[in-house]
Amino acid sequence: VERAIVHTGPVLIEGETGVGKELIARAVGCMYEKFITVNCSAIPENLFESELFGHTRGAFTGAQNERIGLFEAADGGAIFLDEIGDMPLHAQVKLLRVLQNKEIRPLGSNTTKHIDVRIIAATNRNLQQEIAEKRFREDLYYRLNVIPMQISPLRDRKEDIEDLANYFIQIYQGSGEKFTLSSAA
């Protein structure tokens, strides 16, 4: 994390659900005033382009106003693409263009906009397998995987359990209470 903080390249965080990928992403993005989180599995497939890159008025049925996308909102900061493995292929093509050219084009617009955004992505999927099964673009994987981070589950990091338990005791003990772990615990 410390090495990733000082660089500006894209970060790809891989690990099982619940290992703390978002905490790692927030730690990497701590140097930026803007930090936008995008849950890729929560965006309907037909709205991906509009959500990420914005749209012009009249770009599609129901687009009554111009709207900036999440990438433009993150300009000058960082964007965290959580569950990037759930991103549809058509949106992956557009994201690849952002990584290559540092520019976006809102849906319905003829002009591009230059952006400066640090991209941090995370997934619980095996992207190598997703590539083999043609569900994730290999060129996008290599563009995102500049600073790779593989986060192990807690069951493989038993030495961290005591620190985590003490942290949660401090957070949740009432004022005036002083709890500690016994050696047996």
Disulfide bonds with the S-S distance in Angstrom:
none
